[in-house]
């Protein structure tokens, strides 16, 4: 039973919420930090439809191996990959090898992939016919992957019926 003498004049119960965290931590939010490597920052985010890998800055001979390794680390079986290079403002010509490595890894794992390219990346792709699956934005790539999943789900009941 509640005590009517709870500290208020009208008999209402007053509740105070306290926190044990220091004042400097009150604004803390979980953030997936970027990995910074020789002029490029990289971040991966696992979403329901695909893993989105964002690369910003300059991709050149000094960091191409680490960028490729970072992207390949997040190519997971049965999870499409979106590589967002829209923030790349410098892309060396020999870094086209990144796309061949990613294509090989995705083919081995059986996953689809898409690239959002900045103007500097598109300029290099035009010089070399790499067959990169380009898309305009992350939402467009996710929509494309969602349509593929829905199409497979519609086809699945037809495959399980016997004649």
Phi and psi in degrees as a GROMACS rama.xvg file:
@    title "Ramachandran Plot"
@    xaxis  label "Phi"
@    yaxis  label "Psi"
@TYPE xy
-81.3366  143.888  UNK-2
-82.6555  121.184  UNK-3
-66.2256  -18.2793  UNK-4
-95.0927  60.9757  UNK-5
-90.3907  9.24319  UNK-6
108.356  -4.5113  UNK-7
-114.492  158.726  UNK-8
-79.4263  -21.1522  UNK-9
-101.484  8.56676  UNK-10
84.8514  6.3196  UNK-11
-78.121  150.253  UNK-12
-82.6783  131.447  UNK-13
-105.769  130.579  UNK-14
-121.082  134.107  UNK-15
-117.049  132.016  UNK-16
-101.351  126.301  UNK-17
-116.657  159.224  UNK-18
-124.827  141.236  UNK-19
-92.242  0.442976  UNK-20
-84.6227  144.882  UNK-21
-65.0693  158.264  UNK-22
-59.3504  -31.6294  UNK-23
-69.966  -19.0994  UNK-24
-96.6654  -1.57632  UNK-25
-64.1998  -31.2912  UNK-26
-88.7931  6.9879  UNK-27
-66.5132  132.046  UNK-28
-132.112  147.416  UNK-29
-68.4964  127.701  UNK-30
-133.519  138.008  UNK-31
-81.7466  103.667  UNK-32
-69.2369  151.439  UNK-33
-82.3381  145.394  UNK-34
-94.0134  122.042  UNK-35
-103.483  129.458  UNK-36
-144.927  105.355  UNK-37
45.5563  50.6262  UNK-38
95.7325  -4.11055  UNK-39
-121.66  138.501  UNK-40
-112.662  138.724  UNK-41
-130.939  141.274  UNK-42
-145.834  141.032  UNK-43
-119.891  140.583  UNK-44
-136.195  122.359  UNK-45
-87.8392  116.146  UNK-46
-108.293  172.631  UNK-47
-62.2974  -41.8801  UNK-48
-88.8966  -26.6963  UNK-49
-164.734  164.809  UNK-50
-92.1865  126.119  UNK-51
-105.918  120.64  UNK-52
-112.627  122.297  UNK-53
-109.979  129.637  UNK-54
-123.647  131.725  UNK-55
-129.813  157.31  UNK-56
101.165  -139.758  UNK-57
-114.738  129.471  UNK-58
-110.874  116.594  UNK-59
-145.472  -168.556  UNK-60
-61.0566  -25.6449  UNK-61
-74.3935  -22.0188  UNK-62
-133.628  3.8304  UNK-63
-60.5069  -37.6898  UNK-64
-65.3641  -42.5397  UNK-65
-70.1261  -36.5726  UNK-66
-64.414  -45.7714  UNK-67
-61.9292  -45.6428  UNK-68
-61.485  -40.89  UNK-69
-61.9264  -47.0329  UNK-70
-64.8995  -46.268  UNK-71
-63.7583  -28.2029  UNK-72
-62.6548  -29.3464  UNK-73
-100.572  10.4545  UNK-74
-85.0353  103.045  UNK-75
-108.95  147.26  UNK-76
-57.718  139.002  UNK-77
61.7572  22.7625  UNK-78
-133.864  107.133  UNK-79
-56.7208  159.001  UNK-80
-124.811  132.965  UNK-81
-114.562  123.069  UNK-82
-107.237  108.637  UNK-83
-93.3327  102.598  UNK-84
-106.716  20.3454  UNK-85
-66.7306  -19.8657  UNK-86
-96.6188  8.27602  UNK-87
-82.9279  119.728  UNK-88
-105.394  1.96386  UNK-89
-153.325  126.316  UNK-90
-138.492  111.554  UNK-91
-70.3666  147.07  UNK-92
-56.9076  -40.0479  UNK-93
-74.43  -5.47719  UNK-94
-79.0209  -0.63181  UNK-95
-58.8502  -24.6157  UNK-96
-56.9588  -24.5217  UNK-97
-54.9644  -44.5477  UNK-98
-69.8472  -35.1096  UNK-99
-66.7718  -40.9686  UNK-100
-64.9548  -43.6237  UNK-101
-65.9669  -41.4591  UNK-102
-61.2223  -42.3121  UNK-103
-63.4202  -44.395  UNK-104
-65.5876  -44.076  UNK-105
-65.67  -39.2631  UNK-106
-63.4906  -41.5081  UNK-107
-64.8384  -34.0654  UNK-108
-91.385  -9.07696  UNK-109
73.3759  37.8953  UNK-110
-121.23  151.943  UNK-111
-83.1467  157.281  UNK-112
-146.991  159.298  UNK-113
-147.458  154.047  UNK-114
-127.167  133.526  UNK-115
-102.819  115.055  UNK-116
-107.932  143.365  UNK-117
-81.4234  168.62  UNK-118
-57.1177  -36.5633  UNK-119
-69.0246  -33.7845  UNK-120
-71.9516  -42.4491  UNK-121
-61.9947  -38.0942  UNK-122
-60.0472  -40.5264  UNK-123
-73.5063  -34.7707  UNK-124
-67.0304  -31.8459  UNK-125
-66.5195  -32.3598  UNK-126
-72.7932  -29.2468  UNK-127
-124.954  127.563  UNK-128
-82.24  86.2029  UNK-129
-91.7144  -11.9534  UNK-130
66.8683  39.6422  UNK-131
-82.3025  131.632  UNK-132
-75.3214  94.2184  UNK-133
-86.7921  147.234  UNK-134
-142.195  163.274  UNK-135
-81.1615  -30.9644  UNK-136
-157.701  166.774  UNK-137
-63.2136  -46.8761  UNK-138
-58.9523  -37.0483  UNK-139
-65.3251  -41.5229  UNK-140
-64.4426  -44.1813  UNK-141
-63.5221  -38.5592  UNK-142
-63.2634  -42.126  UNK-143
-60.9207  -44.7204  UNK-144
-65.7505  -37.472  UNK-145
-64.7699  -40.164  UNK-146
-62.9868  -38.8102  UNK-147
-63.9045  -40.1028  UNK-148
-65.105  -43.89  UNK-149
-63.4869  -39.0521  UNK-150
-63.5611  -41.5176  UNK-151
-66.4156  -37.0742  UNK-152
-66.8718  -35.6765  UNK-153
-69.0792  -32.3891  UNK-154
-79.1099  -27.4167  UNK-155
-57.8049  -46.8649  UNK-156
-62.2061  -31.2294  UNK-157
-68.9763  -32.8931  UNK-158
-75.3454  -26.9574  UNK-159
-87.7131  -15.2753  UNK-160
-74.7382  138.815  UNK-161
-96.3101  154.035  UNK-162
